[in-house]
Amino acid sequence: MISSFPPITSPNAQILILGTMPGAMSLQQQEYYAHKQNQFWKILFTVFSDGIVPENFEFKVQLIKENRIVLWDVLANCEREGSLDVNIKNHQENDIPGLLQEFPGIRKILFNGKESHRYFMKKFGNLDGIEFHVMPSTSPANTVKFEEKLKSWCEALI
C-alpha cells in the first residue's frame, strides 16, 4: 500500500491542482512531481516565473503558495505496481470536500490528466460553483508536445 502526501496549501487559495497518486520517484524523494522528465514544475515556472526550475523543493512550494494554488492528489492511498495510474488497485480517496470547505476561495480545479478526473468524478461528481479543467498530463508517459501542454495549462491557470 502506498500513500499520497499532505496537500501543499495557500491561505487565499483559488485553484486546486489534483494529480492521481505520486509516482515511484516522487514517493522515494517525498516530493510532488520529482521525476526529472515530468513537466509539471517546468510548466508552472514558465507560467509564473522565468521558466527555470530550482532544484530545491522549498522554492517549488513557495511558487505554489505565492500563486494561491493548493496541490494534492485525488487518492489518499492505493496498491500500484510502478508509477502508471492504470495499475492502481484498492484505492481510497482523499477528503477533497473537506479541503474545499477549509479553502472556500477555491473556484477552479485542474486535474493533471484524465485519470485524476475519472477517480474524482466517480467519488465526488460535479461540485456547484467549481470550474473543472482536465489538463494534459505532465507525466513523461504523455507524449503531447511541451508547447501544447504549456498552452493548455497557461489558459487554465491565468
C-alpha positions in Angstrom: 0.0 0.0 0.0 1.3 3.4 -0.9 0.1 6.8 0.4 -0.1 10.3 -1.1 1.4 13.4 0.5 -0.4 16.0 2.6 -1.7 18.9 0.5 0.5 22.0 -0.2 -1.8 24.8 0.7 -2.0 28.5 0.3 -4.1 30.7 2.7 -6.0 32.5 -0.1 -6.1 29.6 -2.5 -8.2 30.0 -5.6 -7.0 27.0 -7.6 -6.7 23.3 -6.7 -4.5 21.1 -8.8 -5.1 17.4 -8.4 -3.0 14.5 -9.5 -4.0 10.9 -9.0 -1.2 9.5 -6.8 2.6 10.3 -6.6 4.8 8.2 -8.8 7.6 6.0 -7.6 10.3 8.7 -7.9 8.1 11.2 -6.0 7.4 8.7 -3.3 11.1 7.9 -3.0 12.1 11.6 -2.7 8.9 12.6 -0.8 8.3 15.5 -3.2 5.4 16.2 -5.6 6.4 15.6 -9.3 10.0 14.6 -8.5 10.6 12.7 -11.8 13.1 14.8 -13.8 11.1 14.2 -17.0 7.7 15.2 -15.5 6.9 18.6 -16.9 4.7 19.9 -14.0 7.3 22.2 -12.4 8.6 23.4 -15.8 5.1 24.4 -16.8 4.4 26.2 -13.5 7.7 28.0 -13.5 7.2 29.0 -17.2 3.7 30.4 -16.4 4.5 32.1 -13.1 8.3 32.9 -13.3 11.3 32.7 -15.6 11.0 29.1 -16.7 14.0 28.0 -14.7 13.0 25.2 -12.2 15.0 25.3 -9.0 16.4 22.0 -7.5 15.2 23.0 -4.0 11.7 21.7 -3.4 11.0 24.5 -0.9 11.3 27.0 -3.8 8.8 25.0 -5.7 6.4 25.0 -2.7 6.9 28.8 -2.4 5.8 29.3 -6.1 2.6 27.2 -5.4 1.8 29.3 -2.3 2.5 32.7 -3.9 0.1 31.9 -6.7 -2.8 30.9 -4.5 -2.7 27.2 -5.5 -3.4 24.1 -3.5 -1.6 21.0 -4.7 -2.9 17.5 -3.8 -3.9 14.1 -5.1 -7.3 12.6 -5.6 -6.3 9.3 -3.9 -5.1 9.0 -0.3 -3.7 5.5 -0.8 -3.7 2.5 -3.1 -1.9 -0.5 -4.3 0.1 0.0 -7.5 3.0 -1.6 -9.4 5.3 1.1 -10.8 4.0 4.6 -11.5 1.2 4.3 -14.0 -2.3 5.2 -12.9 -3.7 2.3 -14.9 -2.1 -0.1 -12.4 -3.9 1.4 -9.4 -6.0 -1.1 -7.3 -7.8 -0.9 -3.9 -7.8 2.8 -3.7 -9.1 5.3 -1.1 -9.9 8.9 -1.9 -8.6 12.0 0.0 -11.1 14.2 1.8 -11.4 16.8 -1.1 -14.8 18.1 0.1 -13.2 18.8 3.5 -10.3 20.6 1.8 -12.7 22.8 -0.2 -14.6 23.7 3.0 -11.2 24.7 4.5 -10.3 26.8 1.5 -13.7 28.4 0.3 -11.9 30.6 -2.2 -11.1 27.7 -4.5 -13.4 28.0 -7.5 -11.3 26.1 -10.1 -9.9 22.5 -10.1 -7.3 21.5 -12.6 -6.9 17.7 -13.0 -3.4 16.7 -14.0 -4.5 14.1 -16.5 -7.7 12.2 -17.3 -7.3 9.5 -14.6 -7.3 12.0 -11.7 -10.5 13.4 -13.1 -12.0 10.0 -13.6 -11.4 9.0 -10.0 -12.7 12.3 -8.7 -15.9 12.2 -10.7 -16.6 8.6 -9.7 -16.4 9.5 -6.0 -17.5 13.2 -5.8 -19.1 14.1 -9.1 -19.7 17.7 -10.1 -19.5 20.4 -7.4 -21.6 23.6 -7.5 -19.7 26.7 -8.1 -16.4 25.0 -9.1 -15.0 25.0 -12.6 -13.3 21.8 -13.7 -10.4 21.6 -16.2 -9.0 18.3 -17.4 -5.4 19.1 -18.3 -2.9 17.2 -20.5 -0.9 15.1 -18.1 2.5 16.4 -17.3 3.8 12.8 -17.0 6.6 11.7 -19.3 4.2 8.9 -20.4 2.1 11.6 -22.1 3.8 12.3 -25.5 1.9 15.6 -26.2 4.5 18.3 -27.1 5.6 20.6 -24.2 4.3 23.7 -26.0 0.8 22.2 -26.4 0.7 21.2 -22.7 2.0 24.7 -21.7 -0.7 26.5 -23.8 -3.5 24.4 -22.1 -2.1 24.9 -18.6 -1.5 28.6 -19.1 -5.1 29.2 -20.3 -6.5 27.4 -17.2 -4.1 28.9 -14.7 -4.4 32.5 -15.7 
